[in-house]
Amino acid sequence: MLNIRVERTTTPKAKPAPGQKLGFGHIFTDHMFIMNYTEGQGWHDARIVPYQKIELDPSAMVFHYGQTMFEGLKAYRGANGEAYLFRPDMNAKRANNSNDRLCIPQIPEEDFVQAIKAVVAIDKDWIPTEPGTSLYIRPFIIATDEFLGVAPSKTYLFIVILSPSGAYYESGLAPVGIWIEDEYVRAVRGGIGFAKTGGNYAASLIAQVKAHDGGYSQVLWLDGVERKYIEEVGAMNIMFKIDGKIVTPMLNGSILPGITRNSVLFLCRQWGMEVEERKVSVDELIEAQKSGKLEEPASWRRSSAPAPPPSSAPWASCATWTRS
């Protein structure tokens, strides 16, 4: 169990007013959690301090070699005023899977969860109460060795920051336009596609810009080998209902194992629905739509979104599951 030192702010910020449009990831609370790692000493000096800038040497390895892990989850305000988290133990497990792949020291799962609960408890009053809002929680680790050499760092910082946020998309829960990308590749099996790390997102930016220029909200990535099997969307896993069955791409090492994905599949099976985790090709979806077997998402029609440029990839406008 962590012995967390707490230093409360003496200059609290003004909290968002009720009904204020929050956006996503723009506003940050009064406090943050920090813990250091030193080789030979392990994780140490757990503390909650006022939200502040961090100072790093220009040679810090995170800037040059991308050794960083992050997670994302949310806290909600219950009717009794208490703060509720959604399966934080799953985030702890996934964080350590990412850490293993990136040669970052593991954090004991109970310490990871304790750190999140502690900082959320300090800033509980920042949890918004409007429908569709939550307190977004961003735990992350960065490599801090002052060294220019390709090797795992020997020192790290584990930090947790909090952000009262609204819906990730301005459209809220309305269906979003999806661009199917067949030129660029985000990840391949054997790589780091399953890890939650900055490099995966940097690799996705060029296609995201292309999609936005075409009037779409997100990119749907295909497999990196045959370029025909659906994998995931940039900010979410994806599912379809085909001929009464729930169908979703199987986890194969290049897809992030979403916690919401896991939860939805569990509930579908509990409710007696047939679930298939397997390869899903774009051609299969098009044929299912033509035959009337594609029940959800049901908007694979050219009339449902602006027409793409002639040189664009195949596209669709469809509803998806978020993958926080």
C-alpha positions as CSV (number, residue, x, y, z in Angstrom):
1,M,0.0,0.0,0.0
2,L,1.3,3.4,-0.9
3,N,2.1,6.0,1.7
4,I,0.9,9.1,-0.2
5,R,2.0,12.5,0.9
6,V,-0.6,15.2,0.2
7,E,0.1,18.9,-0.4
8,R,-3.1,20.8,-1.0
9,T,-3.2,23.9,-3.2
10,T,-3.4,27.3,-1.6
11,T,-4.7,28.9,-4.8
12,P,-7.7,26.8,-6.0
13,K,-9.0,27.4,-9.5
14,A,-12.5,28.4,-10.4
15,K,-14.5,25.3,-11.2
16,P,-16.6,25.2,-14.4
17,A,-20.1,26.7,-13.9
18,P,-23.1,24.4,-14.1
19,G,-24.1,24.0,-17.7
20,Q,-20.8,25.3,-19.0
21,K,-19.6,23.6,-22.2
22,L,-16.6,21.5,-21.1
23,G,-15.3,20.0,-24.3
24,F,-12.8,17.3,-23.8
25,G,-9.3,17.5,-22.2
26,H,-9.2,21.3,-22.0
27,I,-9.8,22.0,-18.2
28,F,-7.6,20.5,-15.4
29,T,-8.3,20.2,-11.7
30,D,-6.4,21.6,-8.7
31,H,-4.2,18.5,-8.0
32,M,-2.1,15.8,-9.6
33,F,-0.5,12.6,-8.4
34,I,3.2,12.0,-9.0
35,M,5.5,9.0,-8.2
36,N,9.1,8.4,-9.1
37,Y,10.9,5.3,-10.2
38,T,14.6,4.8,-9.8
39,E,16.4,1.6,-10.8
40,G,17.4,-0.3,-7.7
41,Q,14.9,1.6,-5.6
42,G,11.7,0.9,-7.4
43,W,8.6,3.2,-7.3
44,H,8.9,5.7,-4.5
45,D,7.9,9.2,-3.2
46,A,4.1,8.9,-3.9
47,R,2.6,12.3,-3.5
48,I,-0.4,14.5,-4.5
49,V,0.6,18.1,-5.2
50,P,-1.0,21.2,-6.7
51,Y,-1.4,20.8,-10.5
52,Q,1.8,22.3,-12.0
53,K,4.3,22.1,-14.8
54,I,7.0,19.4,-14.7
55,E,10.6,20.2,-15.4
56,L,12.6,17.8,-17.6
57,D,16.1,18.0,-19.1
58,P,16.1,18.5,-22.9
59,S,17.9,15.1,-23.1
60,A,15.1,13.2,-21.2
61,M,14.7,10.0,-23.1
62,V,10.9,10.4,-23.5
63,F,11.5,13.2,-26.0
64,H,13.8,11.1,-28.2
65,Y,12.7,7.5,-28.0
66,G,9.1,7.7,-27.1
67,Q,9.2,5.5,-24.0
68,T,5.8,6.4,-22.5
69,M,2.6,4.7,-21.5
70,F,-0.8,6.3,-20.8
71,E,-4.3,5.1,-19.7
72,G,-7.7,6.7,-19.7
73,L,-10.7,6.2,-17.5
74,K,-13.5,8.2,-15.9
75,A,-15.0,9.1,-12.6
76,Y,-18.8,9.8,-12.3
77,R,-20.8,11.5,-9.6
78,G,-23.4,9.2,-8.0
79,A,-26.8,10.3,-6.8
80,N,-25.4,10.1,-3.2
81,G,-22.6,12.5,-4.1
82,E,-20.0,9.8,-4.1
83,A,-17.4,9.3,-6.8
84,Y,-17.6,6.1,-8.9
85,L,-14.9,4.6,-11.1
86,F,-15.5,2.0,-13.9
87,R,-13.3,-1.1,-13.6
88,P,-10.0,0.7,-12.7
89,D,-8.4,-2.7,-12.0
90,M,-8.8,-3.4,-15.8
91,N,-6.9,-0.2,-16.6
92,A,-4.2,-1.2,-14.1
93,K,-3.8,-4.6,-15.9
94,R,-3.7,-3.0,-19.3
95,A,-1.2,-0.4,-18.2
96,N,1.2,-3.1,-17.1
97,N,0.7,-5.0,-20.4
98,S,1.8,-1.8,-22.1
99,N,4.6,-1.3,-19.6
100,D,6.0,-4.8,-20.4
101,R,6.0,-4.2,-24.1
102,L,7.7,-0.8,-23.7
103,C,10.3,-2.0,-21.1
104,I,8.8,0.3,-18.4
105,P,8.7,-1.1,-14.8
106,Q,5.3,-2.5,-13.8
107,I,3.3,-0.7,-11.1
108,P,1.5,-3.0,-8.7
109,E,-2.1,-3.0,-9.7
110,E,-3.3,-2.1,-6.2
111,D,-0.9,0.9,-6.2
112,F,-2.2,2.1,-9.6
113,V,-5.8,2.0,-8.4
114,Q,-4.9,3.5,-5.0
115,A,-3.2,6.5,-6.7
116,I,-6.3,7.1,-8.9
117,K,-8.7,6.8,-6.0
118,A,-6.6,9.2,-3.8
119,V,-6.3,12.0,-6.3
120,V,-10.0,11.7,-7.4
121,A,-11.0,11.9,-3.7
122,I,-9.0,15.1,-3.3
123,D,-10.7,16.7,-6.3
124,K,-14.1,15.0,-6.0
125,D,-15.9,18.4,-6.2
126,W,-14.6,18.8,-9.8
127,I,-16.7,15.8,-11.0
128,P,-19.4,17.4,-13.2
129,T,-23.0,16.4,-12.8
130,E,-24.6,17.4,-16.2
131,P,-25.8,14.4,-18.3
132,G,-23.1,13.1,-20.6
133,T,-20.2,14.6,-18.5
134,S,-17.5,12.9,-16.3
135,L,-14.1,13.5,-14.8
136,Y,-11.6,12.1,-17.3
137,I,-8.6,10.5,-15.6
138,R,-5.3,10.4,-17.4
139,P,-2.5,8.2,-15.7
140,F,0.8,8.2,-17.7
141,I,4.4,7.3,-17.3
142,I,7.4,9.0,-19.0
143,A,11.1,8.0,-19.2
144,T,13.3,10.7,-17.6
145,D,16.9,9.6,-18.0
146,E,19.1,12.4,-19.2
147,F,20.8,10.3,-21.9
148,L,20.9,10.1,-25.7
149,G,21.1,6.4,-26.3
150,V,18.6,3.7,-27.4
151,A,18.0,1.7,-24.2
152,P,15.3,1.5,-21.6
153,S,15.4,4.4,-19.1
154,K,16.5,3.8,-15.5
155,T,14.2,6.6,-14.1
156,Y,10.5,7.3,-14.7
157,L,7.7,9.5,-13.5
158,F,4.1,8.2,-13.0
159,I,1.6,11.0,-13.1
160,V,-2.2,11.2,-12.9
161,I,-4.1,14.3,-14.0
162,L,-7.8,14.9,-14.0
163,S,-10.0,16.8,-16.5
164,P,-13.8,17.6,-16.2
165,S,-15.0,16.8,-19.7
166,G,-18.1,16.5,-21.8
167,A,-18.5,14.1,-24.8
168,Y,-15.4,13.2,-26.8
169,Y,-17.3,14.2,-30.0
170,E,-19.2,17.5,-30.3
171,S,-22.1,15.4,-31.7
172,G,-22.3,13.5,-28.4
173,L,-23.9,10.0,-28.9
174,A,-25.0,10.7,-32.5
175,P,-23.4,8.5,-35.2
176,V,-20.1,9.8,-36.4
177,G,-18.6,9.8,-39.9
178,I,-15.9,7.2,-40.4
179,W,-13.2,7.2,-43.0
180,I,-11.8,3.8,-43.9
181,E,-8.1,4.2,-44.4
182,D,-6.4,2.0,-46.9
183,E,-3.2,3.9,-47.6
184,Y,-1.5,4.3,-44.2
185,V,-1.1,1.7,-41.5
186,R,-1.2,2.3,-37.8
187,A,0.0,-1.1,-36.4
188,V,0.9,-4.6,-37.3
189,R,1.0,-7.8,-35.3
190,G,4.2,-8.1,-33.4
191,G,4.4,-4.3,-33.0
192,I,2.9,-2.0,-30.3
193,G,-0.7,-1.7,-31.5
194,F,-2.1,-3.3,-28.4
195,A,-0.2,-0.9,-26.1
196,K,-1.5,2.5,-25.1
197,T,1.5,4.6,-26.0
198,G,2.1,7.9,-27.8
199,G,3.8,6.4,-30.8
200,N,0.5,4.6,-31.9
201,Y,-1.3,7.9,-31.9
202,A,1.5,9.8,-33.6
203,A,1.3,7.2,-36.4
204,S,-2.4,7.9,-36.8
205,L,-2.3,11.6,-37.2
206,I,-1.8,11.9,-40.9
207,A,-4.8,9.7,-41.7
208,Q,-6.8,11.6,-39.1
209,V,-6.0,14.9,-40.8
210,K,-7.0,13.4,-44.2
211,A,-10.3,12.1,-42.7
212,H,-11.1,15.5,-41.2
213,D,-10.4,17.2,-44.5
214,G,-12.9,14.9,-46.1
215,G,-15.6,15.8,-43.5
216,Y,-15.2,12.7,-41.3
217,S,-14.8,12.4,-37.5
218,Q,-12.6,9.3,-37.2
219,V,-10.4,6.9,-39.1
220,L,-11.2,3.1,-39.3
221,W,-8.0,1.2,-39.6
222,L,-7.5,-1.9,-41.7
223,D,-5.0,-4.7,-41.0
224,G,-1.4,-3.8,-41.9
225,V,-0.8,-6.9,-44.0
226,E,-3.7,-7.6,-46.4
227,R,-5.3,-4.1,-45.9
228,K,-8.8,-5.5,-46.0
229,Y,-9.7,-6.6,-42.5
230,I,-11.2,-4.1,-40.1
231,E,-9.3,-3.6,-36.9
232,E,-10.4,-0.5,-34.9
233,V,-11.2,3.2,-35.0
234,G,-8.7,5.8,-33.8
235,A,-10.6,6.5,-30.6
236,M,-12.7,3.3,-30.2
237,N,-13.2,-0.3,-30.9
238,I,-16.0,-1.2,-33.3
239,M,-18.8,-3.7,-33.4
240,F,-21.4,-4.7,-35.9
241,K,-24.7,-6.6,-35.8
242,I,-24.8,-8.9,-38.7
243,D,-27.8,-11.3,-39.2
244,G,-28.6,-11.2,-35.5
245,K,-25.0,-11.7,-34.3
246,I,-22.7,-9.3,-32.6
247,V,-19.5,-9.3,-34.7
248,T,-16.2,-7.5,-33.7
249,P,-12.6,-7.8,-34.8
250,M,-10.7,-10.3,-32.7
251,L,-7.8,-9.2,-30.6
252,N,-4.6,-10.1,-32.5
253,G,-1.8,-8.0,-31.0
254,S,-2.4,-4.9,-33.2
255,I,-5.8,-3.8,-31.6
256,L,-6.1,-2.1,-28.3
257,P,-8.1,-4.3,-25.8
258,G,-10.7,-1.8,-24.9
259,I,-12.3,-2.1,-21.4
260,T,-15.6,-0.9,-22.7
261,R,-15.3,-3.5,-25.5
262,N,-14.7,-6.2,-22.9
263,S,-17.7,-5.0,-20.9
264,V,-20.1,-4.9,-23.8
265,L,-19.1,-8.3,-25.1
266,F,-19.6,-9.7,-21.5
267,L,-23.0,-8.2,-21.2
268,C,-24.1,-9.3,-24.7
269,R,-23.2,-12.9,-23.8
270,Q,-25.0,-12.5,-20.4
271,W,-28.1,-11.4,-22.3
272,G,-28.0,-14.5,-24.5
273,M,-26.8,-12.7,-27.7
274,E,-24.5,-14.6,-30.0
275,V,-21.1,-12.9,-30.2
276,E,-18.3,-13.6,-32.7
277,E,-14.7,-12.3,-32.3
278,R,-13.1,-12.9,-35.7
279,K,-11.7,-11.3,-38.8
280,V,-14.2,-8.9,-40.4
281,S,-13.5,-7.6,-44.0
282,V,-14.8,-4.5,-45.6
283,D,-16.1,-6.6,-48.4
284,E,-18.1,-8.7,-46.0
285,L,-19.8,-5.6,-44.5
286,I,-20.6,-4.2,-47.9
287,E,-22.2,-7.6,-48.9
288,A,-24.1,-7.7,-45.6
289,Q,-25.4,-4.2,-46.2
290,K,-26.5,-5.1,-49.7
291,S,-28.3,-8.3,-48.5
292,G,-30.0,-6.5,-45.6
293,K,-28.1,-8.5,-43.0
294,L,-26.2,-5.6,-41.6
295,E,-28.4,-4.4,-38.8
296,E,-26.1,-2.1,-36.9
297,P,-24.4,0.1,-37.9
298,A,-27.0,0.5,-40.6
299,S,-25.8,3.7,-42.3
300,W,-23.3,2.4,-44.9
301,R,-24.9,4.6,-47.6
302,R,-23.3,7.3,-49.8
303,S,-26.2,9.5,-49.0
304,S,-25.4,9.5,-45.2
305,A,-22.3,11.6,-45.4
306,P,-20.6,14.1,-47.7
307,A,-19.1,12.5,-50.8
308,P,-15.4,11.9,-50.5
309,P,-12.8,13.1,-53.1
310,P,-12.4,10.7,-56.0
311,S,-9.0,9.5,-54.8
312,S,-10.3,8.6,-51.3
313,A,-10.5,5.3,-49.6
314,P,-13.7,3.4,-49.1
315,W,-15.8,5.1,-46.4
316,A,-18.9,4.9,-44.3
317,S,-20.8,6.8,-41.7
318,C,-21.6,4.5,-38.8
319,A,-22.2,4.4,-35.0
320,T,-19.5,2.9,-32.9
321,W,-18.7,1.9,-29.3
322,T,-16.3,4.1,-27.4
323,R,-13.2,2.5,-26.1
324,S,-12.1,4.4,-23.0
